[in-house]
Amino acid sequence: MARFQHTVTLAPVPRRWLESCVAALHDLAEGTDVGEAGLRLPDGRPLPGLVLARGRHLRPGAQYRPVNEKDGEPDAGQSVTVLAWDRRRETALEVVTRDDDPAHRAQLVCVCVLRLTNAARPREASLSTTLRSSGGKRAKYLGGTGQLHLDLDRWWPQATSHRRGPSRAPLSGTLTHALARVTVTVVPRPAPDGRWRVTVKARARGRSFARPLVPVATAVLGRRARRAFAESLDRAAVAWNAEVPALVRKEGEQLGAELADALLGP
């Protein structure tokens, strides 16, 4: 088994700001109108490049597809399906992307499911991803699964409390492949200046015939791998700290308006 650990300092995100953003996104989606001419944003502007291909708008089973630029028809290889839409309970979306290029020997299908509990006051969020391949015997080596879970009710208390002691990680994830399994935990603590000190731990374990290879690779490349792990997190922290402070100064309604403008394209 290989173990990695690194701590970065991040600009904080107020919980009320996140809640206002979630509310603004739901308002934008619920205010979008569906008619014979297609989708229209709450301000009446048409939303090009996306159609309701099946079901009723924002009802479970509703499926949206992007439009091909060549023929103007819905793209059969991509879709967004509503699994649940209830602000007081759960919002869940399934995103499917298919690679149907005949030039590729293996046809890949990526399925992502995003769930949010209680949009009025978000408590939990999760993301699950499955990558499948139709590449014959080697298909299992091209696919895998990923799980990510964020307990919002635990994140902010841990990020602001100076209490010491063991606590369950509010953010955790697992990546499973035919040859390896990686588990990740993320724990925030308050920094003296009010920012977040976030510690990321990862464990990698080999599977199948690759099981004995992980300890060998760790012994040979351990120092280099740990340095790469730390450097990647440091780069992510730099990007976060460059963007997030400006974002959290904006109200949810402003972000919703900017998202609407972004959906319209240039």
Buried (B, 14 or more C-beta within 10 A) or exposed (E): EBEBEBBBEBBBBEBEBBBBBBBBBBBBBEEBBBEEEBBBBBEEEEBEBBBBBEBEBBEEEBBBBBBBEEEEEBBEBBBBBBBEBEBEEBBBBBBBBBEEEEEEEBBBBBBBBBBBBBBEBBBBBBBBBBBBBEBEEEBBBBBBBBBBBBBBEBBBEBBBEEEEEEEEBBBBBBBBBBBBBBBBBBBBBBBEEEBBBBBBBBBBBBEEEBEEEBBEBBEEEBEEBBEEBBEEBEEEBEEBBEEBEEEBEBEBBEBBBEBBEEBEEE
